[in-house]
Amino acid sequence: MSTEAQIKSTPSTPTPCNSITSPAEYSLKCLMDIASLIETGSCKKEVRHIARAVRLTNSLKKKLAEPNLLSAFLDFALSPRSELHNRLSGLLYHQGYDLEMEVDSATSAPAKRISRELEIYCYFLMLLFLIDQNRYSEAKAFSSAAVARVKNLSRGACPTAGVLASRVYFYYSYVHEILDELAEIRWNLLEWYSVAALNHDELGQETLLNLLLRNYLHYNLYEQAEKLRSKAPKILTRSNKQTLRYLFYTGKIQTIRLAYTDARESFQQAVLRAPVAARGFRIQCSKWAVLARLLLGEIPEKTIFMQTGMKRALRPYFELTNALRIGDLELFCNVTEMFSGTFISDRTKNVIVRLQHSVIRTGLCNISISYSRISLAEVADRLKLHSRNLLPDVENIVAKAIHDGAINAKIDHANGWLISKETRDIYATAEPQAAFSSRIAFYLNLYNETVRASHFPSDNDTHEKRRSASQVLYGEVLELLEEVRDKYFK
């Protein structure tokens, strides 16, 4: 029985086999079932089969480091004597990879008739193998050849091939990021993004857009990232994972551009929509969300820092919040110095510097509430301010706080006093209304996003786009249900 016939006769849904006892045999059986899913999705033009194949592959990542397992799968999926089989098999045993020969031979058809989705999947598996083996130089050369082959195979609008092509693009950028060579591929990503837009490949557009934003942010090119983000067309059928990445990158751009309110909403949306299993992503979003709220003058709730599995990672930001809540500038400086390594690795050091003014303002608020009259020299002593022209600097800081409405007081310039006025009733002002309106706006925005995601695209879109979008969303819902089942019903 030929290998092609075996693929076609394999059931479309992976099922456990009781006769398989060896872990290697079970993993090979799973890869064969995944190949069957890909062939089924290619024949029926259904994206959900390809998306499920990618999710099943992610669950097998730790087992893909075995060369013998991948060699057996290549023998199953490809013709053993084909040129593609020989080149991919050579990578398993450190036999090198000829990039020029692969690109030249990319136009020739393989010896065995297989779907283009299955061929892209073989490239995808080999790329994962090289990354797991820490063979990044070979992975860089192979990823370039894989992208060149993928471009030839996925020409035109093909949603099924686009799902696998987007994963190849992602790991192509990931390898160059590990080697610190992201600047070299920026123009390639821009070119592929343009091609994806011309081919109406929505999944490719959102994947490449996120890769470009990450590329710009890696080199602190926030202005270029904002220009690209603002001019890129908005896609309403985004997958949940790409939407989360887009919200995170957008929030970072808005934070640097002083749009703290928009940044807070972006980070909060990302945290709420992130799956429980994506702990690292939720930690990063929580860190930036805390900073955005601190820059707005808000104090985050303590429960944010006490979440399961995130308490240790968020401890530096908890200490930072505590220093700002008290208004102790000396404690703030000690915290920033103590956790400077963490802040530098998180790339939040420059944002934290902006909080110094907020700490001083909070200290002034506490002083104005506690004292009806206090000298400016004592204010400087309590705020732990040190400068050559101490009193003039303190007077300027207090005057700006009064002008901004942070404190309700006045300055006696003749005697050098800070005189607090009678504490006003906050409920007699418009602050509660503004806070209530911001909450209403947040939930209305969340409701509108939910309604927009539940509706089908406009009538101008083709039936194929509507079906592929619904299939991707259906697959992500299944993935979330599997995560909940594995966590709570073991």
C-alpha positions in Angstrom: 0.0 0.0 0.0 1.5 3.4 -1.0 2.2 6.2 1.4 -0.3 8.5 -0.3 -3.0 5.9 0.0 -2.2 5.5 3.7 -2.6 9.2 4.2 -6.0 9.3 2.5 -7.2 6.3 4.4 -6.2 7.7 7.8 -9.2 9.0 9.8 -9.6 12.8 9.7 -9.6 13.1 13.5 -6.7 11.8 15.6 -7.7 9.0 17.8 -5.7 7.1 20.4 -4.4 3.7 19.5 -4.5 1.1 22.3 -2.1 -1.2 20.5 0.7 1.5 20.6 2.8 1.2 23.7 6.0 2.9 22.8 6.0 6.8 23.2 7.9 7.1 19.9 5.3 5.0 18.1 2.5 7.0 19.7 4.1 10.3 18.6 4.6 9.0 15.1 0.9 7.9 15.0 -0.1 11.4 16.1 2.0 13.0 13.3 0.4 10.6 10.8 -3.0 11.7 12.0 -2.0 15.3 11.7 -0.9 14.7 8.1 -4.4 13.2 7.5 -6.0 16.3 8.9 -3.9 18.5 6.6 -4.8 16.4 3.6 -8.5 16.5 4.5 -8.4 20.2 5.0 -6.6 20.6 1.6 -9.2 18.5 -0.2 -12.2 20.1 1.4 -10.7 23.6 1.5 -11.6 23.9 5.2 -9.4 26.0 7.5 -10.5 24.4 10.7 -8.6 21.1 9.9 -5.4 23.0 9.2 -5.8 25.1 12.4 -6.4 21.9 14.4 -3.3 20.3 12.9 -1.2 23.3 14.1 -2.6 23.1 17.6 -1.9 19.4 17.8 1.6 20.0 16.6 2.1 22.6 19.4 1.2 19.9 21.9 3.9 17.6 20.5 6.7 20.2 20.4 8.7 18.6 23.2 8.7 15.3 21.3 9.8 16.7 18.0 13.4 16.9 19.1 14.0 13.3 18.2 15.6 12.9 14.7 14.4 9.3 14.4 10.8 10.4 14.9 11.0 13.1 12.2 12.9 10.8 9.9 10.1 8.2 10.1 7.5 10.9 9.5 9.3 12.2 6.4 9.5 8.6 5.1 5.7 8.4 5.6 4.8 11.8 4.1 7.3 12.2 1.3 8.8 9.9 -1.3 12.0 8.5 0.2 14.0 9.1 -3.0 12.7 12.6 -3.7 15.0 15.6 -3.6 12.9 17.3 -0.9 13.1 14.2 1.3 16.9 14.0 0.9 17.4 17.7 1.8 15.1 17.6 4.8 16.5 14.3 6.1 20.1 15.7 5.8 19.3 18.4 8.4 18.4 15.8 11.0 21.9 14.4 11.2 24.0 17.6 10.8 24.6 17.1 7.1 24.1 20.8 6.3 21.7 22.6 4.0 22.5 24.1 0.6 20.3 27.3 0.5 21.1 28.1 -3.1 20.3 24.7 -4.5 17.0 24.6 -2.5 15.8 27.9 -3.9 16.8 26.9 -7.4 15.0 23.6 -7.1 12.0 25.1 -5.5 10.2 25.4 -8.8 10.5 21.7 -9.6 7.7 19.4 -8.5 8.4 16.7 -5.9 8.6 13.1 -7.0 5.4 12.3 -5.0 2.1 14.2 -5.4 1.3 15.7 -2.1 -0.7 18.8 -1.2 1.1 22.1 -0.9 -0.2 22.3 2.7 1.5 19.1 3.7 4.8 20.2 2.0 4.6 23.5 4.0 4.0 21.5 7.1 7.2 19.5 6.5 9.1 22.7 6.3 7.4 23.9 9.5 8.4 20.7 11.4 12.0 20.9 10.3 12.1 24.6 11.4 10.8 23.6 14.8 13.4 20.8 15.1 16.3 23.1 14.3 15.2 25.7 16.8 14.8 23.1 19.5 18.3 21.8 18.8 19.7 25.4 19.2 21.1 25.2 15.7 20.1 28.8 14.9 22.6 29.4 12.1 21.2 26.5 10.2 17.7 27.5 11.1 18.3 31.0 9.7 19.4 29.6 6.3 16.6 27.0 6.3 13.9 29.5 7.3 14.9 31.7 4.3 14.6 28.8 1.9 11.3 27.7 3.6 9.8 31.2 3.1 10.9 31.2 -0.5 9.3 27.8 -1.1 6.1 28.9 0.8 5.8 32.0 -1.4 5.8 29.8 -4.5 3.3 27.3 -3.0 0.8 29.8 -1.5 0.5 32.2 -4.4 -3.0 33.7 -4.6 -5.7 33.7 -1.9 -5.5 30.3 -0.2 -6.7 30.3 3.4 -5.7 26.7 4.1 -2.1 27.3 3.0 -2.1 30.7 4.7 -2.5 29.1 8.2 0.7 27.2 7.9 2.5 30.0 6.0 1.8 32.4 8.9 3.6 30.0 11.3 6.6 29.8 9.0 6.7 33.6 8.9 6.6 33.7 12.7 9.5 31.4 13.2 11.5 33.1 10.4 11.3 36.3 12.4 11.9 34.4 15.7 15.2 32.9 14.5 16.4 36.3 13.4 15.4 37.8 16.7 17.4 35.2 18.6 20.4 36.1 16.4 19.8 39.8 16.9 19.4 40.3 13.2 15.8 41.6 13.0 16.9 44.8 11.1 18.0 42.6 8.2 14.5 41.2 7.5 12.4 44.4 8.0 12.1 45.1 4.2 11.3 41.4 3.6 8.4 41.6 6.1 7.2 44.8 4.5 7.2 43.3 1.0 5.4 40.1 2.2 2.8 42.3 4.0 2.1 44.1 0.8 1.8 40.8 -1.1 -0.6 39.5 1.5 -2.7 42.7 1.3 -2.9 42.3 -2.5 -3.9 38.7 -2.2 -6.5 39.5 0.5 -4.7 37.1 2.8 -6.1 38.4 6.1 -4.3 35.9 8.4 -1.0 36.7 6.6 -1.7 40.4 7.0 -2.3 40.3 10.7 0.6 38.0 11.4 3.1 40.1 9.3 1.7 43.3 10.8 2.4 42.0 14.4 5.9 40.9 13.3 6.6 44.3 11.8 5.4 46.0 15.0 7.6 43.8 17.1 10.5 44.5 14.8 10.1 48.2 15.2 9.6 48.0 19.0 12.7 45.9 19.3 14.8 48.9 18.1 12.6 51.5 19.9 11.3 52.8 16.6 8.0 53.9 18.1 7.2 56.6 15.5 7.6 54.3 12.6 5.5 51.6 14.4 2.7 54.1 15.0 2.7 55.2 11.4 2.5 51.6 10.2 -0.3 50.8 12.8 -2.3 53.9 12.0 -2.2 53.3 8.2 -2.7 49.5 8.2 -6.2 48.4 7.3 -8.2 47.1 10.3 -9.2 43.4 10.0 -12.3 42.4 11.9 -11.8 38.7 11.5 -8.6 38.5 13.5 -7.7 35.3 15.4 -7.6 35.7 19.1 -3.8 35.2 19.4 -3.0 37.8 16.8 -5.5 40.2 18.4 -3.8 39.8 21.8 -0.4 40.5 20.3 -1.8 43.5 18.4 -3.3 45.0 21.6 -0.1 44.5 23.5 2.1 46.2 20.9 -0.5 49.0 20.5 -0.5 49.6 24.2 3.3 49.9 24.4 3.2 52.4 21.5 0.5 54.4 23.2 2.3 54.4 26.5 5.5 55.9 24.9 3.4 58.5 23.1 1.8 59.6 26.4 -1.7 58.3 25.4 -2.0 56.6 28.8 -5.8 56.2 28.8 -5.8 54.4 25.4 -2.8 52.3 26.6 -4.6 51.3 29.8 -7.6 50.1 27.8 -5.5 48.1 25.3 -3.6 46.3 28.1 -6.8 45.6 30.1 -8.4 44.1 26.9 -5.3 42.0 26.4 -5.3 40.7 30.0 -9.0 39.9 29.9 -8.9 38.1 26.6 -5.7 36.2 27.2 -6.0 32.4 27.9 -5.0 31.1 31.4 -2.2 29.0 29.9 -0.5 32.1 28.4 1.0 33.1 31.8 4.1 34.8 30.4 2.0 37.0 28.1 -0.4 37.9 30.9 2.5 38.8 33.2 3.9 41.2 30.6 0.5 42.8 29.9 -0.1 43.2 33.7 3.3 45.0 34.1 2.5 47.5 31.4 -1.1 47.9 32.6 0.2 48.8 36.1 2.5 51.4 34.7 -0.2 52.9 32.5 -2.5 53.2 35.5 0.3 54.7 37.7 1.0 57.3 35.0 -2.7 58.2 35.0 -2.5 58.8 38.8 -4.4 55.6 39.7 -3.4 53.0 42.3 -4.0 49.4 41.0 -5.8 47.0 43.3 -3.7 44.6 45.4 -5.4 41.6 43.9 -3.6 42.3 40.6 -0.3 41.5 42.2 -1.5 38.4 44.0 -2.7 36.4 41.1 -1.8 32.7 41.0 1.7 32.2 39.5 2.3 35.9 39.0 3.1 37.2 42.5 6.9 36.8 42.2 7.1 38.3 38.7 5.0 41.3 39.7 6.8 42.0 43.0 9.0 44.8 41.6 5.9 46.6 40.3 4.1 46.0 43.6 6.9 47.7 45.5 6.9 50.5 42.9 3.1 51.0 43.4 3.6 51.0 47.2 6.2 53.8 46.9 3.9 55.9 44.7 0.9 55.3 47.0 2.9 56.6 50.0 4.5 59.4 48.0 8.0 58.6 49.4 10.5 59.7 46.8 13.4 58.1 48.7 11.6 54.7 48.8 10.8 55.1 45.1 14.5 55.7 44.2 15.5 52.7 46.3 13.0 50.4 44.6 14.1 51.5 41.1 17.7 50.9 42.1 17.0 47.5 43.7 15.1 46.2 40.7 16.9 48.1 38.0 17.9 44.8 36.3 14.3 43.6 36.1 13.1 46.9 34.7 15.9 47.0 32.1 15.1 43.4 31.0 11.4 44.3 30.8 12.3 47.5 28.9 10.3 49.6 31.2 13.1 51.7 32.7 12.4 54.8 30.7 8.7 54.7 31.5 9.4 54.3 35.2 11.5 57.5 35.2 8.3 59.4 34.4 6.7 58.3 37.6 9.1 60.4 39.7 6.8 63.4 39.2 3.8 61.4 40.2 5.5 60.4 43.4 6.3 64.0 44.3 2.7 65.0 43.5 1.3 62.2 45.7 3.6 63.3 48.6 2.4 66.9 48.2 -1.2 65.7 48.4 -0.6 63.9 51.6 1.2 66.9 53.1 -1.6 69.3 52.1 -4.2 67.1 53.7 -2.2 66.6 56.9 -1.1 70.3 57.4 -3.1 73.5 57.2 0.2 75.4 57.0 3.8 74.2 56.5 7.0 75.8 55.4 8.4 75.1 52.0 11.7 74.0 53.6 9.9 71.4 55.6 8.1 70.3 52.5 11.4 69.7 50.8 12.7 67.8 53.8 9.6 65.5 53.8 9.8 64.9 50.1 13.5 64.1 50.3 14.3 66.7 47.6 18.0 67.7 47.1 19.2 70.4 44.8 21.3 73.5 44.8 18.4 76.0 44.6 16.2 74.0 47.0 13.6 76.6 47.9 13.0 78.0 44.4 12.7 74.5 43.0 10.2 73.4 45.7 8.2 76.5 45.1 8.0 75.8 41.4 6.9 72.2 42.1 4.2 73.2 44.5 3.0 76.0 42.1 2.7 73.5 39.3 0.8 71.1 41.5 -1.6 73.8 42.5 -2.1 74.9 38.9 -2.8 71.3 37.8 -5.4 70.9 40.5 -3.5 68.2 42.4 -3.7 70.1 45.7 -6.1 72.7 47.0 -3.7 75.2 48.5 -1.9 78.5 48.0 1.7 79.8 48.5 2.6 82.6 50.9 5.7 83.9 49.0 6.6 86.5 51.6 6.9 84.0 54.5 7.6 80.8 52.4 4.5 78.9 53.6 2.3 76.4 51.9 -1.2 77.1 53.2 -3.9 74.4 52.5 -7.4 75.5 51.8 -10.5 73.8 53.3 -10.8 70.2 52.0 -13.5 70.1 49.4 -16.2 67.5 49.1 -15.1 65.3 46.1 -18.7 64.4 45.5 -19.5 68.0 44.9 -17.1 68.0 41.9 -17.3 66.3 38.5 -14.6 63.7 39.4 -17.1 60.9 40.3 -19.0 61.5 37.1 -15.8 61.4 35.0 -14.8 58.1 36.7 -18.2 56.6 36.2 -18.2 57.7 32.5 -14.8 56.1 31.9 -16.1 52.8 33.3 -19.2 53.0 31.2 -17.1 53.8 28.1 -14.9 50.8 28.8 -17.8 48.3 29.1 -19.6 49.7 26.1 -16.4 49.3 24.0 -16.1 45.7 25.2 -19.8 45.1 24.4 -19.4 46.6 20.9 -16.3 44.5 20.2 -18.2 41.4 21.3 -21.1 42.2 19.0 -18.8 43.0 16.1 -17.0 39.7 16.5 -20.2 37.7 16.7 -21.5 39.1 13.4 -20.6 37.9 9.9 -18.6 40.1 7.6 -20.4 42.4 5.1 -22.1 41.1 2.0 -19.2 42.2 -0.2 -17.0 39.5 1.3 -16.9 36.1 -0.3 -18.4 33.0 1.2 -15.0 31.5 1.4 -13.8 34.3 3.7 -16.8 34.0 5.9 -16.4 30.3 6.3 -12.6 30.5 7.0 -13.1 33.2 9.6 -15.8 31.2 11.4 -13.6 28.1 11.3 -10.7 29.8 12.9 -12.8 31.2 15.7 -14.4 27.8 16.2 -11.0 26.2 16.5 -9.8 28.7 19.0 -12.9 28.1 21.1 -12.2 24.4 21.1 -8.6 25.1 22.2 -9.8 27.2 25.1 -12.2 24.4 26.1 -9.4 21.9 26.0 -7.3 24.1 28.3 -10.1 24.4 30.8 -10.7 20.6 30.7 -7.0 19.8 31.2 -6.7 22.3 34.1 -9.9 21.7 36.1 -11.1 18.2 35.1 -8.0 16.0 35.4 
